[in-house]
Amino acid sequence: MTMQLRFLALGGALALSAAAMSAQQRPNGRGGVPPAGTEEPGVSPAEIQRMFDGYALMQAQQFLNITDDQFARFLPRYKTLQDVRRQSLNQHARAVNELRRLVNTPPIDEGQLRDRLKALTDLDATNDTEVKKAVVAVDQVLDVQQQAKFRVFEENMERRKLDLVTRARQANRPKQ
């Protein structure tokens, strides 16, 4: 079985797992709200992220026309890029939350705010450098046309993710 077929099978398994988990969250598999006190734990954000990462990886292989040989080198670099981006976003969010806490807790200490702002600026600069290194590592596996397609692909995946989040939020709103 080629590497492509293995990952297509993996993608199918992920899709079925997501559907099964979704069905388990609904009583009798029919949708609706479970009776009070019978809620089962839903899919965690980390599980959703892993499923989306697997989906994105398969889509990247197809969209970029990555050969099996390229894929063996592309996979760890792409996963590293995803991890670096996720870690950067989490660190940035924590730093901004610290700023929020400081500005919402009187009396405001301007010296401490100045220090936290500088730390945030430094963190963002460091993270930008790390993301760029990870992108360069991915680019080393791809030819120029694939590199251009990769930039388009990443934009498409980000839009797709935002669309899915928006739809999920709308589906979870209480009906009026």
Secondary structure, DSSP 8 states (H G I E B T S, - for coil): --HHHHHHHHHHHHHHHHHHHHHHTSGGGS-S---TT-------HHHHHHHHHHHHHHHHHHHTT--HHHHHHHHHHHHHHHHHHHHHHHHHHHHHHHHHHHHTSSS--HHHHHHHHHHHHHHHHHHHHHHHHHHHHHHTTS-HHHHHHHHHHHHHHHHHHHHHHHHHHHHHS---
